[in-house]
Structure formats: C-alpha cells, structure tokens
Amino acid sequence: MTIKHAEELTEEVILNMNYPDFVALMQQDNTPPGAEYTIDYWIKHGCINKKSHLLDLACSTGFSSRECFKKEGASAEGIDISESAVMVANEKAKKLKANNLLKYYVADACDLPFEDNTFTHVLGGCNFAFIQNRLIALNETHRCLNHMGSMCISNFYYRRKISDKLINDVYNAINFRPNPLWTLEYWHQFFSERFTLVSEENHEMESQSEDELKADIYDYIFNRNEFTKGLNGSLQNVFFERFLKIRRPLNIQRDYQGVTLQIWRKK
C-alpha cells in the first residue's frame, strides 16, 4: 500500500497496514540491531571505505548503506520487497545528494538482480531471519560478493528459553514468527556454510519498563518523527497506539535475546 498524502490517512488504513508499509509510511529508519554502534563496528572491522561497493540486503528505508555513505563515502545498491520502503530509501538518498552512489530497487533476496562478484560487502543486518528461503539467499549473496568479500551481520539470537505465548505475541505484532531455536550456535552454523567468521562481538539485551516504553514512543510520534508530528492529534493517537502494540512484545522479548555483531569472509 502506498500513501502519498496525509489526507488519504484514516484510522482504518493505519490499523490495517502491514508492518513494513507502516514503518515506511512513517519514513522510520528501520535500523539494524545496535544502530549507529553497529555501523561503526562494520566500518572498522569490515574495512568499509570510499572504495567499497555495498549490497544493502533487505534494505528497508536504506539506513545502513546511507550511513556508510555519509561516514565513509561508500557506494551502495539496496534491495527490498517493499515498494513503499524502497521509495522512501530513494527519496532519502536524493536528499543526501548521493547522485548515483546510492540506488535502491524492489527485488527478492533469493533472486538478486546483480552479476557475480559485484560487491565488496553485503550489509545483512538481522535480515536472514526474515527470509524464508534463507540458504538460497545466502548463496545469492555469496555469488554477488567479490573474492574475499565480507558479510556484515547484526543478528538477534535467543540466549534463554522463550515461551510460546511470547512468540505468538511477536507474530501478532509484526506478522513474523521467530524461531526459538535461533541461538548463537544456530547462526554460526548457518553462515559458516559459505563464509568464515573473522570478527564477533556479543551483547545481552534487556527490556525497558512499560513507562519508559510508552514515553519513548510518545516522544517519537509527537515530537521526533517528521511525518507523524505534523498530523492532527487524532491520527497521532492512532499511530501511538499502533506502534505501542507493535513494540510491547518486541520489548518484552529483549529479556530473552542477545545481539551478535559479526564480519564473515567469503570462502
């Protein structure tokens, strides 16, 4: 669903919009776990510089590649299956005056529209968890990386047992069901099929209190987000309630999760 004007918004539209389109509508930067810290880790340990050409895999609104461009001058091409997200990514690149150094396309990670050996790095974030045929996508990224190319990962993993109820709550929030078997060891085994681990840093996560969560979302919707802060109060409240409903189970889930920052080298 593509919304071009705020006048098209209604409570029904906001409440029934799928998660990727909802994020794209707010022009929210859907950051990798760790956000700016992760980008700096990738740049340092993955040796990203102005000569690098990056593939931003499942790029959403293009945060990761855009930050690498701003920090190091690296060029990038990104793909995502959400037309709305890709539209926002290209708009943000245009505002940066990136010219042809940042380009974003609607495409599938399992069928990448690029030739072999095109990229120096793949910015994978936590996106392999969201790809159903992830081994096919892994092989595709391997194909598109040049000799000794690097995969940059920032992945959630489960560090303790999580209940089925909470898994279901996460699914109801974002229409995606995480697998409780996605431990750190699981991801090591997965990526090692085609890559060699060269750098890793792990962090445990913890949840915000309910009051902290509400205050953060309220401030974001009413003050920080350029799109929602300009809406009327009624629509702002709808955005607040929808975003809180999404974020609440994701916040609780943090007490069961860790984040691993990794650099994998192409075999």
VEXPA-111638 format. One line per 2 residues: their letters; for each residue x, z, y of N, C-alpha, C. Coordinates in nm, 2 decimals, padded with zeros to 4 digits, always signed. Atoms other than C-alpha are relative to their C-alpha. Layout:
N
A = X/Z/Y/X/Z/Y/X/Z/Y  ...
***
This chain:
267
MT = +00.08/+00.00/-00.12/+00.00/+00.00/+00.00/+00.09/+00.00/+00.12  -00.08/+00.01/-00.12/+00.14/-00.10/+00.34/-00.09/+00.03/+00.12
IK = +00.07/-00.04/-00.13/+00.02/+00.08/+00.66/+00.08/-00.04/+00.12  -00.08/+00.05/-00.11/+00.13/-00.10/+00.97/-00.04/+00.08/+00.13
HA = +00.04/-00.06/-00.12/-00.07/+00.10/+01.23/-00.06/+00.14/-00.03  +00.05/-00.13/+00.03/-00.16/+00.47/+01.26/-00.15/+00.00/+00.00
EE = +00.15/+00.01/-00.01/-00.52/+00.36/+01.34/-00.06/-00.03/-00.14  +00.05/+00.03/+00.13/-00.55/+00.25/+00.98/-00.01/+00.12/-00.09
LT = -00.01/-00.13/+00.08/-00.49/+00.61/+00.85/-00.13/+00.07/+00.00  +00.11/-00.09/+00.01/-00.77/+00.82/+00.72/+00.04/+00.11/-00.10
EE = -00.03/-00.11/+00.10/-00.78/+01.14/+00.52/+00.01/-00.05/-00.14  +00.01/+00.06/+00.14/-00.88/+00.94/+00.21/+00.13/-00.08/-00.03
VI = -00.12/+00.08/+00.02/-00.59/+00.70/+00.25/+00.12/+00.09/-00.03  -00.12/-00.09/+00.01/-00.33/+00.98/+00.29/+00.00/+00.07/-00.14
LN = +00.01/-00.08/+00.13/-00.46/+01.18/-00.01/+00.01/-00.08/-00.12  +00.00/+00.09/+00.12/-00.48/+00.88/-00.24/+00.12/-00.09/-00.01
MN = -00.12/+00.08/+00.00/-00.15/+00.72/-00.15/+00.10/+00.05/-00.11  -00.09/-00.05/+00.10/+00.11/+00.72/-00.43/+00.13/+00.06/+00.07
YP = -00.12/-00.08/-00.06/+00.43/+00.93/-00.38/+00.10/-00.09/+00.08  -00.10/+00.08/-00.07/+00.68/+00.65/-00.29/-00.06/-00.06/+00.13
DF = +00.06/+00.05/-00.12/+00.44/+00.50/-00.04/-00.03/+00.11/+00.11  +00.02/-00.11/-00.09/+00.36/+00.84/+00.11/+00.13/+00.03/+00.07
VA = -00.13/-00.03/-00.05/+00.73/+00.90/+00.16/+00.04/-00.11/+00.10  -00.03/+00.12/-00.09/+00.78/+00.55/+00.31/-00.08/+00.00/+00.12
LM = +00.09/+00.00/-00.12/+00.48/+00.59/+00.54/+00.06/+00.10/+00.11  -00.06/-00.10/-00.09/+00.65/+00.90/+00.70/+00.14/-00.04/+00.04
QQ = -00.13/+00.04/-00.02/+00.97/+00.70/+00.71/+00.10/+00.11/-00.03  -00.08/-00.12/+00.04/+01.12/+01.01/+00.54/+00.12/-00.05/-00.07
DN = -00.12/+00.03/+00.07/+01.48/+00.98/+00.43/+00.00/+00.07/-00.13  +00.00/-00.05/+00.13/+01.45/+01.03/+00.06/+00.14/+00.02/-00.05
TP = -00.15/-00.02/+00.02/+01.80/+01.18/+00.02/+00.03/+00.03/-00.14  -00.04/-00.05/+00.13/+02.00/+01.23/-00.30/+00.01/+00.15/+00.01
PG = -00.03/-00.15/+00.00/+02.03/+01.59/-00.41/+00.13/+00.03/+00.06  -00.12/-00.04/-00.07/+02.27/+01.75/-00.18/+00.02/-00.07/+00.14
AE = +00.01/+00.07/-00.13/+02.20/+01.50/+00.11/+00.14/-00.03/+00.05  -00.12/+00.04/-00.06/+02.49/+01.48/+00.35/+00.13/+00.05/-00.07
YT = -00.11/-00.05/+00.08/+02.72/+01.70/+00.14/+00.04/-00.09/-00.11  -00.02/+00.09/+00.11/+02.67/+01.46/-00.15/+00.07/-00.13/+00.05
ID = -00.06/+00.12/-00.06/+02.75/+01.16/+00.07/+00.15/+00.02/+00.02  -00.14/-00.03/-00.03/+03.07/+01.32/+00.18/+00.09/+00.01/-00.13
YW = -00.06/-00.01/+00.13/+03.16/+01.40/-00.18/+00.03/-00.13/-00.06  -00.02/+00.14/+00.05/+03.11/+01.04/-00.29/+00.11/-00.07/+00.08
IK = -00.10/+00.07/-00.08/+03.31/+00.91/+00.00/+00.14/+00.05/-00.03  -00.14/-00.05/+00.03/+03.61/+01.14/-00.07/+00.04/-00.03/-00.14
HG = -00.05/+00.01/+00.14/+03.62/+01.14/-00.45/-00.03/-00.14/-00.06  +00.02/+00.13/+00.04/+03.49/+00.79/-00.49/+00.08/-00.11/+00.08
CI = -00.08/+00.08/-00.08/+03.72/+00.65/-00.23/-00.08/-00.12/+00.07  +00.08/+00.10/-00.07/+03.45/+00.47/-00.03/+00.06/-00.02/+00.14
NK = -00.05/+00.03/-00.13/+03.58/+00.29/+00.28/-00.06/-00.13/+00.05  +00.05/+00.12/-00.07/+03.52/-00.01/+00.51/+00.01/-00.12/-00.09
KS = -00.02/+00.12/+00.09/+03.63/-00.25/+00.23/-00.10/+00.01/-00.12  +00.09/-00.02/+00.11/+03.37/-00.11/-00.01/-00.13/-00.08/+00.02
HL = +00.13/+00.07/-00.01/+03.06/-00.31/-00.10/-00.09/+00.08/-00.11  +00.08/-00.10/+00.08/+02.79/-00.07/-00.24/-00.13/-00.06/-00.04
LD = +00.14/+00.02/+00.05/+02.48/-00.11/-00.45/-00.07/+00.13/+00.01  +00.09/-00.12/-00.02/+02.22/+00.14/-00.34/-00.12/-00.02/-00.10
LA = +00.09/+00.02/+00.11/+02.02/+00.17/-00.66/-00.13/+00.08/+00.02  +00.13/-00.07/-00.02/+01.65/+00.26/-00.63/+00.01/+00.07/+00.14
CS = -00.05/-00.05/-00.13/+01.74/+00.30/-00.26/-00.10/+00.07/+00.08  +00.11/-00.05/-00.08/+01.40/+00.42/-00.13/+00.02/-00.05/+00.15
TG = -00.02/+00.04/-00.13/+01.45/+00.41/+00.25/+00.14/-00.02/+00.05  -00.14/+00.05/-00.03/+01.82/+00.34/+00.23/+00.10/+00.11/+00.05
FS = -00.08/-00.10/-00.06/+01.96/+00.68/+00.33/+00.15/+00.00/-00.04  -00.13/-00.01/+00.05/+02.27/+00.68/+00.11/+00.09/-00.11/+00.05
SR = -00.08/+00.11/-00.04/+02.40/+00.34/+00.19/+00.02/+00.00/+00.15  -00.01/-00.01/-00.15/+02.32/+00.38/+00.56/+00.10/+00.10/+00.05
EC = -00.10/-00.10/-00.04/+02.52/+00.70/+00.58/+00.14/-00.05/-00.03  -00.14/+00.06/+00.03/+02.82/+00.53/+00.41/+00.04/-00.10/+00.10
FK = -00.03/+00.10/-00.10/+02.79/+00.25/+00.66/+00.04/+00.08/+00.13  -00.03/-00.07/-00.12/+02.78/+00.50/+00.95/+00.13/+00.07/+00.00
KE = -00.12/-00.09/+00.01/+03.06/+00.72/+00.82/+00.13/-00.09/-00.02  -00.12/+00.08/+00.04/+03.30/+00.45/+00.68/+00.00/-00.15/+00.03
GA = +00.01/+00.14/-00.03/+03.17/+00.11/+00.78/-00.02/-00.09/-00.13  +00.02/+00.07/+00.13/+03.10/+00.02/+00.41/-00.13/-00.09/+00.01
SA = +00.12/+00.08/+00.01/+02.86/-00.27/+00.35/-00.07/+00.03/-00.13  +00.08/-00.04/+00.12/+02.58/-00.24/+00.10/-00.12/-00.09/-00.01
EG = +00.13/+00.06/+00.03/+02.28/-00.40/-00.07/-00.08/+00.10/-00.08  +00.09/-00.10/+00.07/+01.99/-00.19/-00.19/-00.12/-00.06/-00.06
ID = +00.13/+00.05/+00.07/+01.70/-00.24/-00.43/-00.09/+00.11/-00.02  +00.10/-00.10/+00.03/+01.38/-00.06/-00.48/-00.13/-00.07/-00.04
IS = +00.13/+00.06/+00.03/+01.04/-00.14/-00.64/-00.11/+00.02/+00.10  +00.10/-00.03/-00.10/+00.85/+00.00/-00.35/+00.02/-00.10/+00.12
ES = -00.01/+00.09/-00.11/+00.79/-00.28/-00.09/+00.00/+00.08/+00.13  +00.01/-00.08/-00.12/+00.70/-00.01/+00.17/+00.13/+00.06/+00.03
AV = -00.13/-00.06/-00.02/+01.03/+00.17/+00.12/+00.10/-00.10/+00.05  -00.10/+00.10/-00.04/+01.23/-00.15/+00.14/-00.02/-00.05/+00.14
MV = +00.03/+00.04/-00.14/+01.06/-00.25/+00.46/+00.05/+00.10/+00.10  -00.05/-00.11/-00.09/+01.15/+00.09/+00.62/+00.15/-00.01/+00.00
AN = -00.15/+00.00/+00.01/+01.51/+00.06/+00.49/+00.06/-00.11/+00.09  -00.05/+00.11/-00.08/+01.55/-00.28/+00.66/-00.02/+00.03/+00.15
EK = +00.03/-00.04/-00.14/+01.39/-00.15/+00.98/+00.11/+00.10/+00.05  -00.11/-00.10/-00.04/+01.64/+00.14/+00.99/+00.13/-00.07/+00.01
AK = -00.13/+00.07/-00.01/+01.93/-00.09/+00.93/+00.01/-00.09/+00.12  +00.00/+00.08/-00.12/+01.82/-00.32/+01.21/+00.02/+00.09/+00.12
KL = -00.02/-00.09/-00.11/+01.80/-00.02/+01.45/+00.15/+00.04/+00.01  -00.15/-00.04/+00.00/+02.17/+00.06/+01.35/+00.08/-00.12/+00.05
KA = -00.07/+00.12/-00.03/+02.26/-00.30/+01.44/+00.11/-00.02/-00.10  -00.09/+00.02/+00.11/+02.42/-00.33/+01.10/+00.02/-00.15/-00.03
NN = -00.01/+00.14/+00.03/+02.37/-00.71/+01.11/-00.02/-00.03/-00.15  +00.02/+00.03/+00.14/+02.43/-00.84/+00.76/+00.07/+00.10/-00.09
LL = -00.08/-00.09/+00.08/+02.62/-00.54/+00.64/-00.09/+00.09/-00.09  +00.09/-00.08/+00.08/+02.31/-00.36/+00.51/-00.12/-00.09/-00.03
KY = +00.12/+00.08/+00.04/+02.04/-00.55/+00.32/-00.07/+00.07/-00.12  +00.09/-00.07/+00.10/+01.75/-00.42/+00.11/-00.10/-00.10/-00.05
YV = +00.09/+00.10/+00.06/+01.54/-00.61/-00.14/-00.10/+00.08/-00.10  +00.09/-00.04/+00.11/+01.24/-00.55/-00.37/+00.05/-00.05/-00.13
AD = -00.05/+00.04/+00.13/+01.38/-00.56/-00.72/+00.00/+00.11/-00.10  +00.01/-00.09/+00.11/+01.39/-00.39/-01.05/+00.15/+00.04/-00.05
AC = -00.13/-00.04/+00.05/+01.70/-00.18/-01.16/+00.04/-00.05/-00.13  -00.02/+00.06/+00.14/+01.66/-00.33/-01.51/+00.03/-00.15/+00.00
DL = -00.02/+00.14/-00.01/+01.69/-00.68/-01.38/+00.06/-00.03/+00.14  -00.06/+00.01/-00.13/+01.93/-00.68/-01.09/+00.03/-00.14/+00.05
PF = -00.02/+00.14/-00.05/+01.94/-01.00/-00.87/+00.14/-00.03/+00.05  -00.14/+00.01/-00.05/+02.32/-00.99/-00.84/+00.09/-00.06/-00.11
ED = -00.10/+00.05/+00.09/+02.61/-01.17/-01.00/+00.09/+00.11/-00.06  -00.09/-00.09/+00.05/+02.86/-01.00/-01.22/+00.11/+00.04/+00.10
NT = -00.12/-00.04/-00.08/+03.14/-00.80/-01.05/-00.02/-00.01/+00.15  +00.03/+00.01/-00.15/+02.97/-00.79/-00.71/+00.04/+00.12/+00.08
FT = -00.01/-00.12/-00.08/+03.01/-00.43/-00.61/+00.12/+00.08/-00.04  -00.10/-00.10/+00.03/+03.28/-00.17/-00.58/-00.05/+00.13/-00.04
HV = +00.07/-00.13/+00.03/+03.04/+00.12/-00.61/-00.15/-00.02/-00.02  +00.15/-00.01/+00.01/+02.69/+00.20/-00.73/-00.04/+00.14/+00.05
LG = +00.05/-00.13/-00.04/+02.51/+00.48/-00.55/-00.12/+00.03/-00.08  +00.10/-00.02/+00.09/+02.30/+00.61/-00.83/-00.09/+00.12/+00.03
GC = +00.07/-00.12/-00.03/+02.19/+00.94/-00.69/-00.06/+00.07/-00.13  +00.06/-00.06/+00.12/+01.94/+01.10/-00.93/-00.10/-00.10/-00.06
NF = +00.10/+00.10/+00.03/+01.76/+00.77/-00.99/-00.02/-00.04/-00.14  +00.02/+00.04/+00.14/+01.83/+00.71/-01.36/-00.10/+00.08/-00.07
AF = +00.11/-00.08/+00.06/+01.59/+00.99/-01.44/-00.13/-00.07/+00.02  +00.13/+00.06/-00.03/+01.31/+00.79/-01.28/-00.01/-00.14/-00.06
IQ = +00.01/+00.14/+00.06/+01.39/+00.46/-01.46/-00.03/+00.01/-00.15  +00.05/-00.01/+00.14/+01.20/+00.43/-01.79/+00.10/-00.06/-00.10
NR = -00.10/+00.06/+00.09/+01.45/+00.19/-01.95/+00.14/+00.02/+00.06  -00.12/-00.04/-00.08/+01.75/+00.37/-01.81/+00.13/-00.06/-00.07
LI = -00.12/+00.06/+00.06/+02.00/+00.23/-02.07/+00.02/-00.14/+00.04  +00.00/+00.14/-00.05/+01.91/-00.12/-01.96/+00.06/+00.00/+00.14
AL = -00.04/-00.01/-00.14/+01.96/-00.02/-01.60/+00.15/+00.04/+00.00  -00.14/-00.04/+00.01/+02.29/+00.14/-01.69/+00.09/-00.12/-00.03
NE = -00.07/+00.12/+00.04/+02.41/-00.18/-01.85/+00.00/-00.10/+00.12  +00.01/+00.09/-00.11/+02.29/-00.38/-01.55/+00.10/+00.04/+00.11
TH = -00.10/-00.05/-00.11/+02.49/-00.16/-01.30/+00.14/-00.02/-00.05  -00.13/+00.03/+00.06/+02.79/-00.19/-01.53/+00.04/-00.14/+00.02
RC = -00.02/+00.15/-00.01/+02.76/-00.57/-01.52/+00.04/-00.03/+00.15  -00.01/+00.04/-00.14/+02.74/-00.58/-01.14/+00.12/+00.07/+00.07
LN = -00.12/-00.06/-00.05/+03.04/-00.35/-01.08/+00.12/-00.08/-00.03  -00.13/+00.07/+00.02/+03.38/-00.50/-01.04/+00.09/+00.09/-00.09
HM = -00.09/-00.07/+00.08/+03.68/-00.40/-01.25/+00.04/+00.13/+00.06  -00.03/-00.14/-00.05/+03.74/-00.02/-01.21/-00.10/+00.05/+00.10
GS = +00.10/-00.05/-00.09/+03.42/+00.01/-01.01/-00.05/+00.14/-00.03  +00.05/-00.14/+00.02/+03.26/+00.35/-00.96/-00.15/+00.02/+00.01
MC = +00.14/-00.04/-00.01/+02.92/+00.50/-01.02/+00.00/+00.14/+00.07  +00.01/-00.13/-00.07/+02.83/+00.78/-00.77/-00.13/+00.06/-00.03
IS = +00.12/-00.07/+00.05/+02.58/+01.03/-00.91/-00.02/+00.13/+00.06  +00.04/-00.13/-00.04/+02.39/+01.33/-00.78/-00.12/+00.04/-00.07
NF = +00.11/-00.01/+00.09/+02.17/+01.44/-01.06/-00.05/+00.14/-00.02  +00.06/-00.13/+00.04/+01.93/+01.73/-01.12/+00.02/+00.01/-00.16
YY = +00.00/-00.03/+00.14/+01.97/+01.89/-01.46/-00.06/+00.14/-00.02  +00.05/-00.13/+00.03/+01.80/+02.18/-01.63/+00.10/+00.10/-00.06
RR = -00.10/-00.10/+00.04/+02.01/+02.49/-01.67/-00.06/+00.12/-00.08  +00.08/-00.09/+00.08/+01.74/+02.70/-01.84/-00.13/-00.05/-00.04
KI = +00.13/+00.05/+00.05/+01.42/+02.65/-02.03/-00.11/+00.01/+00.10  +00.11/+00.01/-00.09/+01.12/+02.54/-01.82/-00.13/-00.01/-00.07
SD = +00.12/+00.00/+00.07/+00.76/+02.59/-01.91/-00.07/-00.14/+00.01  +00.08/+00.12/+00.00/+00.52/+02.30/-02.00/-00.09/+00.00/+00.12
KL = +00.09/-00.01/-00.12/+00.29/+02.42/-01.72/+00.07/-00.05/+00.12  -00.07/+00.04/-00.12/+00.55/+02.37/-01.45/+00.04/-00.15/-00.01
IN = -00.03/+00.14/+00.02/+00.65/+02.03/-01.60/-00.13/-00.08/+00.04  +00.13/+00.07/-00.03/+00.28/+01.93/-01.57/-00.03/+00.01/+00.15
DV = +00.02/-00.01/-00.15/+00.26/+02.06/-01.21/+00.09/-00.10/+00.07  -00.09/+00.10/-00.06/+00.56/+01.85/-01.12/-00.06/-00.14/-00.02
YN = +00.06/+00.13/+00.02/+00.39/+01.55/-01.28/-00.12/-00.03/+00.09  +00.12/+00.01/-00.09/+00.07/+01.61/-01.09/+00.04/-00.02/+00.15
AI = -00.04/+00.01/-00.14/+00.26/+01.63/-00.76/+00.06/-00.14/+00.03  -00.07/+00.13/-00.03/+00.47/+01.31/-00.79/-00.02/-00.11/-00.10
NF = +00.04/+00.10/+00.10/+00.32/+01.12/-01.09/+00.13/-00.04/-00.08  -00.12/+00.02/+00.08/+00.65/+01.16/-01.28/+00.03/+00.12/-00.08
RP = -00.02/-00.12/+00.09/+00.72/+01.38/-01.58/+00.14/+00.01/-00.04  -00.14/-00.03/+00.04/+01.07/+01.52/-01.60/+00.01/+00.05/-00.15
NP = -00.02/-00.04/+00.14/+01.21/+01.58/-01.95/+00.08/+00.13/+00.00  -00.08/-00.12/+00.01/+01.32/+01.94/-02.02/+00.13/+00.00/-00.07
LW = -00.12/+00.01/+00.07/+01.59/+01.81/-02.24/+00.11/-00.06/+00.09  -00.10/+00.06/-00.09/+01.77/+01.66/-01.93/+00.10/+00.11/+00.04
TL = -00.10/-00.10/-00.03/+02.06/+01.91/-01.94/+00.12/-00.07/+00.05  -00.13/+00.06/-00.05/+02.41/+01.86/-01.80/+00.06/-00.08/-00.12
EY = -00.05/+00.07/+00.11/+02.52/+01.76/-02.15/-00.07/-00.13/-00.03  +00.07/+00.13/+00.02/+02.25/+01.50/-02.18/+00.05/-00.11/+00.09
WH = -00.05/+00.10/-00.10/+02.37/+01.32/-01.86/+00.14/-00.04/-00.03  -00.14/+00.04/+00.03/+02.73/+01.34/-01.97/+00.00/-00.10/-00.12
QF = +00.00/+00.09/+00.11/+02.64/+01.17/-02.30/-00.06/-00.14/+00.04  +00.06/+00.12/-00.05/+02.42/+00.91/-02.12/+00.10/-00.09/+00.07
FS = -00.09/+00.08/-00.08/+02.67/+00.79/-01.86/+00.13/-00.04/-00.07  -00.13/+00.03/+00.07/+02.97/+00.81/-02.10/-00.01/-00.12/-00.09
ER = +00.01/+00.13/+00.08/+02.82/+00.51/-02.29/+00.08/-00.11/+00.06  -00.07/+00.11/-00.06/+02.97/+00.28/-02.03/+00.10/+00.04/+00.11
FT = -00.08/-00.05/-00.11/+03.16/+00.50/-01.79/+00.09/+00.12/-00.04  -00.08/-00.12/+00.02/+03.44/+00.76/-01.78/-00.01/+00.09/+00.12
LV = +00.02/-00.10/-00.11/+03.39/+01.08/-01.58/+00.14/+00.03/+00.06  -00.12/-00.03/-00.06/+03.66/+01.12/-01.32/+00.00/+00.11/+00.10
SE = +00.01/-00.11/-00.10/+03.52/+01.39/-01.08/-00.14/+00.06/-00.02  +00.13/-00.07/+00.02/+03.24/+01.65/-01.11/+00.00/+00.13/+00.08
EN = +00.02/-00.13/-00.07/+03.11/+01.94/-00.91/-00.14/+00.05/-00.02  +00.13/-00.04/+00.04/+02.81/+02.15/-01.02/-00.04/+00.12/+00.09
HE = +00.06/-00.11/-00.08/+02.58/+02.38/-00.82/-00.14/+00.04/-00.06  +00.13/-00.05/+00.04/+02.29/+02.60/-00.92/-00.09/+00.00/+00.12
ME = +00.10/+00.01/-00.11/+01.97/+02.57/-00.72/-00.09/+00.13/+00.00  +00.10/-00.11/-00.01/+01.72/+02.84/-00.60/-00.11/-00.04/+00.09
SQ = +00.12/+00.04/-00.07/+01.37/+02.82/-00.46/+00.00/+00.07/+00.14  +00.04/-00.07/-00.12/+01.25/+02.90/-00.11/-00.12/+00.09/-00.03
SE = +00.12/-00.08/+00.01/+00.99/+03.17/-00.06/-00.12/-00.09/+00.04  +00.12/+00.08/-00.04/+00.63/+03.04/-00.01/+00.00/+00.00/+00.15
DE = +00.01/+00.00/-00.15/+00.65/+03.14/+00.36/+00.11/-00.09/+00.06  -00.10/+00.09/-00.05/+00.98/+02.96/+00.41/-00.03/-00.14/-00.03
LK = +00.04/+00.14/+00.04/+00.85/+02.65/+00.23/-00.11/-00.05/+00.10  +00.10/+00.04/-00.09/+00.54/+02.64/+00.45/+00.05/-00.02/+00.14
AD = -00.05/+00.01/-00.13/+00.73/+02.70/+00.77/+00.09/-00.13/+00.01  -00.09/+00.12/+00.00/+00.98/+02.42/+00.68/-00.09/-00.12/+00.01
IY = +00.09/+00.12/+00.00/+00.70/+02.17/+00.60/-00.07/-00.01/+00.13  +00.08/+00.00/-00.13/+00.50/+02.27/+00.91/+00.09/-00.06/+00.11
DY = -00.09/+00.04/-00.11/+00.80/+02.22/+01.14/+00.04/-00.15/-00.02  -00.03/+00.15/+00.02/+00.88/+01.88/+00.97/-00.11/-00.09/+00.04
IF = +00.12/+00.09/-00.03/+00.53/+01.74/+01.00/-00.03/+00.00/+00.15  +00.05/-00.01/-00.14/+00.45/+01.87/+01.35/+00.11/-00.02/+00.11
NR = -00.11/+00.00/-00.10/+00.80/+01.86/+01.52/+00.11/-00.10/-00.03  -00.12/+00.07/+00.03/+01.07/+01.68/+01.33/-00.02/-00.15/-00.04
NE = +00.02/+00.14/+00.05/+00.92/+01.37/+01.17/-00.06/-00.09/+00.12  +00.04/+00.08/-00.11/+00.89/+01.09/+01.43/-00.14/-00.06/-00.01
FT = +00.13/+00.06/+00.02/+00.58/+00.94/+01.27/-00.11/+00.10/+00.01  +00.11/-00.09/+00.01/+00.37/+01.24/+01.19/-00.02/+00.09/+00.13
KG = +00.02/-00.09/-00.12/+00.44/+01.44/+01.51/-00.08/-00.07/+00.11  +00.08/+00.08/-00.10/+00.27/+01.16/+01.71/-00.15/-00.02/-00.03
LN = +00.14/+00.01/+00.05/-00.06/+01.18/+01.51/-00.08/+00.11/+00.06  +00.09/-00.10/-00.05/-00.37/+01.37/+01.61/+00.01/+00.12/-00.10
GS = -00.02/-00.12/+00.08/-00.39/+01.73/+01.48/-00.07/+00.00/-00.13  +00.08/+00.01/+00.13/-00.65/+01.65/+01.21/+00.09/-00.07/-00.11
LQ = -00.08/+00.07/+00.09/-00.42/+01.39/+01.05/+00.13/+00.08/-00.04  -00.12/-00.08/+00.02/-00.12/+01.61/+01.09/-00.03/+00.11/-00.11
NV = +00.04/-00.10/+00.10/-00.30/+01.88/+00.89/-00.02/-00.05/-00.14  +00.01/+00.06/+00.13/-00.38/+01.64/+00.61/+00.14/-00.03/-00.06
FF = -00.14/+00.02/+00.05/-00.01/+01.54/+00.59/+00.06/+00.13/-00.04  -00.06/-00.13/+00.03/+00.09/+01.90/+00.59/-00.05/+00.05/-00.14
ER = +00.06/-00.05/+00.13/-00.15/+01.99/+00.30/+00.05/-00.09/-00.12  -00.04/+00.09/+00.11/-00.05/+01.68/+00.10/+00.15/+00.02/-00.03
FL = -00.14/-00.02/+00.02/+00.32/+01.74/+00.15/+00.03/+00.14/-00.06  -00.01/-00.13/+00.07/+00.29/+02.11/+00.06/-00.04/+00.00/-00.14
KI = +00.04/+00.01/+00.13/+00.11/+02.02/-00.25/+00.10/-00.07/-00.09  -00.11/+00.07/+00.07/+00.39/+01.79/-00.35/+00.12/+00.09/-00.01
RR = -00.12/-00.08/-00.01/+00.67/+02.03/-00.25/+00.00/+00.13/-00.08  +00.02/-00.13/+00.06/+00.53/+02.35/-00.40/+00.06/+00.00/-00.14
PL = -00.06/+00.00/+00.13/+00.60/+02.27/-00.77/+00.15/-00.04/-00.01  -00.14/+00.04/+00.00/+00.93/+02.10/-00.69/+00.09/+00.11/+00.05
NI = -00.08/-00.11/-00.04/+01.04/+02.41/-00.51/+00.01/+00.11/-00.11  -00.01/-00.10/+00.11/+00.95/+02.64/-00.80/+00.10/-00.05/-00.11
QR = -00.08/+00.05/+00.10/+01.13/+02.41/-01.03/+00.15/+00.02/+00.02  -00.14/-00.01/-00.04/+01.46/+02.46/-00.84/+00.06/+00.12/-00.07
DY = -00.06/-00.11/+00.07/+01.50/+02.80/-01.01/+00.05/-00.03/-00.14  -00.04/+00.04/+00.14/+01.55/+02.62/-01.34/+00.11/-00.11/+00.00
QG = -00.09/+00.12/-00.01/+01.78/+02.34/-01.21/+00.14/+00.03/+00.06  -00.13/+00.02/-00.07/+02.13/+02.26/-01.11/+00.01/-00.14/+00.05
VT = -00.03/+00.14/-00.05/+02.27/+01.96/-00.93/+00.15/-00.03/-00.04  -00.14/+00.04/+00.03/+02.58/+01.78/-01.06/+00.04/-00.12/+00.09
LQ = -00.05/+00.11/-00.08/+02.78/+01.56/-00.82/+00.11/-00.06/-00.09  -00.09/+00.06/+00.09/+02.98/+01.31/-01.02/+00.05/-00.14/+00.05
IW = -00.05/+00.13/-00.01/+03.20/+01.00/-01.00/+00.04/-00.05/-00.14  -00.03/+00.06/+00.13/+03.21/+00.78/-01.31/+00.07/-00.14/+00.02
RK = -00.08/+00.13/-00.01/+03.46/+00.49/-01.35/-00.04/-00.09/-00.11  +00.04/+00.10/+00.09/+03.36/+00.17/-01.52/+00.11/-00.01/-00.11
K = -00.09/+00.02/+00.11/+03.51/+00.14/-01.87/+00.04/-00.15/-00.02
***
